[in-house]
Amino acid sequence: MQFLLCFCLSVTNGGKTTLAEKLKKMLPNCHIISQDDFFKPESEVETDERGFKLYDVLDALYMDEMVKSIRNWMKNPASSGVVTEEPQNTCDNLKNTVHVYILIVEGFLLYNYEPLNELWNRRYFLTLPYEECKRRRSTRVYQPADTPGYFDGHVWPMYLKYKNELEENASNVVYLDGTKSQEELLSCLYNDIVEELKKLRE
């Protein structure tokens, strides 16, 4: 049994979740684990001196539980409920890869957590410029809701901090322009994963 681990990271509202869901429909034996499912309850998230809830830091997440979920999937990927046959639209490049299980892990703080870095096959990073990111963020409804100044005071600075750390310490990361169309991004990711599947098949 073989498996392929793909990590998809992006700035807030970068489009990673939508892309992951679309890829799941296109790839055989594909499952998704989302970092958003591991947020601590609001009562356990720290508040800074400005009154901002510090959600965009690793301490706001049960990261050990996330790693445990990924490792449990690796031990028995079939138990995740993936379809064990090829999607109807499977292209010739994916024939004979039914025996390969694919896990897409999507989130906003993945590559800055050391226990995850030894697991990946492919790593992707969706970027957005400040204005576009802020615009998209303003259209979303969060629970709890963003307080005034939250994006500029916490969300964007934390994104820049972790992105800088990534650029200094990580290698083999595929950077993608999040302002491109979903179709273009999906095609890029899909083709790259197909190439990785070919390598596993050889």
Salt bridges, closest charged atoms under 4 A:
ASP48 OD2 - ARG50 NH2 2.61
ASP56 OD1 - HIS154 NE2 3.92
GLU86 OE1 - LYS95 NZ 3.61
GLU118 OE2 - ARG71 NH2 2.80
GLU132 OE2 - ARG135 NH2 2.72
GLU132 OE2 - ARG136 NE 2.74
ASP146 OD2 - ARG137 NE 2.72
ASP152 OD2 - LYS134 NZ 2.81
GLU165 OE2 - LYS161 NZ 2.86
GLU167 OE2 - LYS163 NZ 2.65
GLU184 OE2 - LYS180 NZ 3.73
ASP192 OD2 - ARG122 NE 2.87
GLU195 OE2 - LYS198 NZ 3.13
GLU196 OE1 - ARG122 NE 3.86
GLU196 OE1 - LYS199 NZ 3.85
